[in-house]
Amino acid sequence: MTGSLNETPAAGPRELFERWQRMVLGNDADTLGELSSADVILETPFAPPGHPRRIEGREQFLAFARPRRPALPARFEEFRNVIVHDTGDPDVIVAEYELAGTVTTTGMRASAPFIVVLTAREGEIIRWREYQDTLGMAISLGQLPALLASVS
C-alpha cells in the first residue's frame, strides 16, 4: 500500500485562494509567501512603474512585499463579488473579486477590482498572475500624483 487513510489531500487552488483571503483580512503581511512554493512565480502585468512585473521565488517576493505592506495606507476589510472559475486544468483557477477596505490616512472607504490566475501544486501556490486596477488604487490611496510623476 502506498498511502495512509489518515493522509489528507493537498489543498487545491480553491482552498489556497480561500486561505489567502482569510489571511489578507487578518492583515497578515506574509499571506502569499506562506502559501507559496519556494520557486513560486508572481506576475503583475499591469504593475505601476517602479514595481516588478515578475518575481521569481518566495524569498524574492517576501523581500519585495514585506517592507511595502506596513507602508500601504489601507486596512482590508472585505472581499466582494468573488467569482471563482474552474479551468480545464484542475490545478488552475481564475478568481475575480473586489477588495474593499479603509484608507487609513483619510478614513475613506474604497475598493478595487482584481483578477487572479492561481496555479497550485502539492498544496502550494506555484504561480500567481494578478491583474489590478492600478489607476483606481492610486486614486483611492491618494497616490495619483506619485503615479503620474513616475510615468512622465
C-alpha positions in Angstrom: 0.0 0.0 0.0 1.3 3.5 -0.9 -0.7 5.8 1.3 -2.3 6.1 4.7 -6.0 6.5 5.3 -5.1 9.4 7.6 -3.4 11.4 4.9 -5.4 14.5 3.8 -5.2 15.5 0.2 -3.1 18.6 -0.5 -5.0 21.9 -0.8 -6.1 22.7 -4.3 -6.3 26.1 -5.8 -9.7 27.0 -4.5 -8.7 26.1 -0.9 -5.5 28.1 -1.2 -7.4 31.1 -2.6 -9.8 30.9 0.4 -6.9 30.7 2.9 -5.3 33.7 1.2 -8.5 35.7 1.5 -8.7 34.9 5.3 -5.0 35.9 5.7 -5.5 39.2 3.8 -8.4 40.1 6.0 -6.3 39.3 9.0 -3.7 41.8 7.7 -1.1 39.1 7.6 1.9 40.7 5.7 3.2 37.3 4.5 0.0 36.0 3.1 1.1 34.9 -0.3 4.6 33.9 0.8 3.2 31.5 3.4 1.1 29.7 0.8 3.6 29.6 -2.0 6.3 27.2 -3.1 9.9 28.2 -2.8 10.1 28.7 -6.6 6.8 30.5 -7.0 6.4 32.9 -9.9 4.4 36.0 -9.3 3.3 38.2 -12.2 1.5 41.5 -12.3 1.4 42.6 -15.9 -0.2 45.9 -15.1 2.2 46.8 -12.2 2.8 50.5 -11.8 6.2 52.0 -12.9 8.9 51.1 -10.4 7.3 47.8 -9.4 8.4 44.5 -10.9 6.1 42.7 -13.3 7.6 39.3 -12.5 9.1 38.0 -9.3 10.6 34.5 -9.2 10.9 32.8 -5.8 9.3 33.1 -2.4 12.2 34.8 -0.8 12.5 37.4 -3.6 8.7 38.1 -3.2 8.9 38.5 0.6 11.9 40.8 0.2 9.8 43.0 -2.1 6.5 42.7 -0.3 7.4 42.8 3.5 8.6 46.4 3.6 5.8 47.7 1.4 2.8 46.2 3.3 3.2 48.3 6.5 3.6 51.4 4.3 0.4 50.7 2.4 -2.2 53.1 4.0 -5.1 50.5 3.8 -6.9 48.2 6.1 -8.5 45.4 4.1 -12.0 44.5 5.4 -14.0 42.6 2.8 -13.9 40.6 -0.4 -16.9 41.4 -2.6 -18.3 39.9 -5.7 -16.0 36.9 -5.6 -16.4 34.6 -8.5 -14.0 31.6 -8.9 -13.8 29.9 -12.3 -12.5 26.4 -12.8 -10.4 25.8 -15.9 -9.6 22.7 -17.9 -6.6 22.2 -15.6 -7.7 21.1 -12.1 -4.6 22.9 -10.7 -5.6 26.3 -12.1 -8.5 28.7 -11.2 -9.3 32.2 -12.3 -10.7 34.4 -9.5 -12.5 37.7 -9.9 -13.0 39.8 -6.8 -13.2 43.3 -5.4 -11.1 44.0 -2.3 -12.6 46.7 0.0 -11.3 48.5 3.0 -10.5 51.8 4.6 -7.7 54.2 3.6 -6.1 54.7 7.0 -4.7 58.2 6.1 -8.2 59.6 5.2 -10.8 57.2 6.7 -12.3 56.9 3.2 -13.8 53.5 2.3 -12.6 52.3 -1.1 -12.5 49.2 -3.2 -10.6 47.9 -6.2 -11.3 45.1 -8.7 -8.8 42.3 -9.3 -8.4 39.1 -11.4 -6.0 36.4 -10.4 -5.0 33.3 -12.2 -3.7 30.9 -9.5 -1.9 27.7 -10.2 -1.3 25.2 -7.3 0.7 22.0 -7.0 1.0 19.8 -3.9 -0.8 22.2 -1.6 1.2 25.3 -2.6 0.8 28.2 -5.0 3.3 27.8 -7.7 2.1 30.7 -9.9 0.1 33.8 -9.1 -0.8 36.1 -12.0 -2.7 39.2 -10.9 -4.4 41.9 -12.8 -5.1 45.1 -10.9 -6.8 48.5 -11.4 -3.6 50.4 -10.8 -5.0 53.8 -11.6 -8.1 53.3 -9.4 -5.9 52.1 -6.5 -3.6 55.1 -6.8 -6.6 57.5 -6.7 -8.2 55.8 -3.7 -4.9 55.7 -1.8 -4.1 59.4 -2.6 -1.1 58.3 -4.6 -2.1 59.5 -8.0 0.4 62.4 -8.2 3.3 60.0 -7.4 2.0 57.5 -10.1 1.7 60.3 -12.7 5.2 61.5 -11.8 6.6 58.0 -12.3 5.1 57.8 -15.8 6.4 61.2 -17.0 
